[in-house]
Amino acid sequence: MTNKSKLPGAVLYVSLLAFIAFVVYILYINLEVLYTAHDRTEFIFGTPFFHTLISKPFGLMQYVGAWLTQLCYRPSLGASVMMIIWILVFCVGAKAFRLQASASALMLLPVACLLTSIVDLGYWIYIFPAKGYWFSQSVGYLIMLLLLWTARCTPRKWHLVWYLIAVCIYPVLGWFALLFVLCLTLVEKPTWREFLGLFLLIFTASIWHTQLYSYLRSDEVVMAGFPRFETPTDSVARFSIPFWALGAVTVLIPLCSKYLAKWFVPALCAVAGIVFTSLLMYYDQNYINEMRMVRYASDDNWQEVLRMAEEDRKPTSTMVFLKNIALMNEGGLLDRSFKLGNDAANINNPDTLHVTLLDIASPLVYYNYGMMNEAIRLNFENAIQAGFSPFYLKMLTRCALAVGDEKLVERYTTILHHHPFYGNWQPAPVTEKIRELQKCYPDELTGVENSESYIVNGISLWYESDSKVASEQALLYSMLRCDSRRFWASLRNYVKLHLDEQFPLHAQEAYILFMDKAPEEKRMMLPVEQSVFERYKQFWATLESHAKPSMTIEQVGEEMREEFGDTFWWYNIFGRKPINITGNIGNDIHA
């Protein structure tokens, strides 16, 4: 009997420990996501931002959530605050629903829903405009449970007052106020008089809220604060699943708790929560690496960018651009660029969302190439859509410094200094290479429909510049275009400006290929290393031996990647990818 009496407690504690370990692990592997959440979440200190949010239902929760999201500047701190909130959700929920012993494990299910809502967004993190999303739902749910606990501790005659309170605080709690009323109704089973009073309250509230928020759609008022994942071109319903599940579980707990006070329930709840989160969570190593590389590039930590480029052999287009910028700053661009890979991998995005470099890091890339007008324009366009987050404020500050506008520098830094962790932040000095590239780029604004191809096409035209840095970039990007005409023009300019310097490896590779395969072009005679020429002949011999009618070009390329994937020749035939606005890529042969 003693062993049997200890079994429910042991199962409960083991299940709780297993679930907590799972939550810690999930947050740990998503620390970079939390940092990016802070970096892309708007929080402007001052009354205008506060009043803008308060003017909408659920606005106060969004404001609190936006402030708490800034704690994710230190991802471990942000994760710890989330854990504390979820522990309180578990404890307060057990008290509010009066769950005893094993039945208390039912509160693991709402925590699993809240955890899933944090780690399932994927690339929506870059464009989702909802303020304070990362904490507002958890805080709102916790307050709802506190109200429910308090209401159940008061005499029955006060329940109608609690319904009235729920109506009054609806502008604060949004859809959680409705959830509170529904839960209180289910757990206390109101009399017909209370039902009548509740009906009159809801009817009056609907008229009041309709008048107060006449500028909003009725569904935006009724379900205020319930996250919707919509853009003018995309609408994804699956990201709302954790919140529908949260509401459903919260309603079912008071109905089923008395039947689920079994010793095995904690294990079932822990497993159900783990499976639910694991199935809906978005995790891709390139997604994490891309975030980390953007953070290093924002801090001008080019050595870390290159270290990551060496480790990641299938980078995204954003990572390719940042790697080439790092090589521009650290040296070795035309000797290492293709060794580290210019073959951009597809973004692993499970839905229809169109996300490219334009959304992820285009202002950062344009800034480092000296294209200040384009960088400023894209900063404003993206910030107007997603909010003036620290990322965009920092980039606007650096762009203002580059163009010499001290008043704007002071204005942006003042805004940033009100953020919890940016009190002493100052923009890094503009580097000499950026200054040099600024002089090469025409001071004009042009239409940018496809950021990646615009950069490649634009920089490959810098072959008439007198700048050494620009000539190096023009030569590289003419190679990335696999454009022999621009290559010859860029090579002549490069040789003229880099007299008595060693002929770069990748330039030799392109020179040999275009000399061999583009005889109609106007060429120039330059010495190349014998070892490079011998490897070129070996490349074509290997290609002829691998090319079979039954094999696709992608299969041949994969077989040759290990031996020749670090060469321009491999990129020219197998890796050239015309990038389009959807982020999808396709091979095209150019020989």
Disulfide bonds with the S-S distance in Angstrom:
none
